[in-house]
Amino acid sequence: MLVLSRSDVEGLLDLDALLDALAAAHAELSAGQASLVPRMGAFAGETGILGAMPAYAPSSGLGCKLVTLFPGNRDRPTHQAMIALFEPGTGTPAALMDGTYITAMRTAAAAALATRLLARPDARVLAILGTGVQSRSAQEMFPRAREFAEVRVAGRGDFEEAVRGADVVHATTASPDPVVRFDWLSPGAHVSSVGYGAGGSELDPAIVERADVVVVEQRDSAFAPLPAGAPELEPRGRDGVVELGEVIAGTAVGRSSDEEITLYKSVGVAVQDLAAAALVLAAARERGVGQEIELEEIHA
């Protein structure tokens, strides 16, 4: 089994290829070709949670991510993860790698992919709300999906100023209260949200209710109980959303006019981790990176 450290993963993950890999994985998911369960978790008292995210996808294989969320962390990331990959034909462990960097980058990359599909063709002003890990990841990924003339990064207290006049608004906060209001949006704006705030939402409920198109990664995950789903989507209902993979495949309509408000709400699904991890593993094998270990001896 190949073991890859965080520095290995950071050096191996091709961020440009990641967008296409995510598109393939989401198309497979919405077509029923991939298998996953919504994130499940075990609570460590009131301190944090350990989540498990297993999945299979034809384009990226078989694996599982273990991820912790400890909001009170100060000297280390609030989200930490590892990803195990297995040979799809035999179930043999193939690789174990750091998943913290992958989690950050695949989340931003999926939102960037949704922006490529849903934002107006002439969208030029991007507002990123928040200044943490997901904000920095979005600053890396969104320009790879679209060309922006202006990128605004706003911290607490500057959200309204950043949102007004923006063509694309990307919320990355842990706020339980809205950081983006429907009344601040320009006609035809695209909004995306990857943040999770315990007990609330960074999205104005009016955006969820009044958006012309709402896109999720997978209905089952988006409407599952916590720690998997997004409770703020409940007023919309399963029939009021479409999946990212459906828009990619053309089986559902995304934006159909320049005046529509579109929304992408992410909860994170395991095929995204698999898509990124498969790219890392392929690059590691090609370049001879990582440490091979034996878990057991196999006797004929």
Buried (B, 14 or more C-beta within 10 A) or exposed (E): BBBBEBEBBBBBBBBEBBBBBBBBBBBBBBBEBBBBBBBBBEEEEEEBBBBBBBBBBEBBBBBBBBBBBBEEBEEEBBBBBBBBBBEBEEEEBBBBBBBBBBBBBBBBBBBBBBBBBBBBEEBBBBBBBBBBBBBBBBBBBBEBBBEBEEBBBBEEEBBEEBBBBBBBBBBBBBBEEBBBBBEBBBEBBBBBBBBBBEEEBBBBEEBBEEBEBBBBBBBBBBBBEBBBBBEBBEEBEEEEBBBBBBBBBEEBEBBEEEEBBBBBBBBBBBBBBBBBBBBBBBBBBEEEBBEEEEEEEEEE
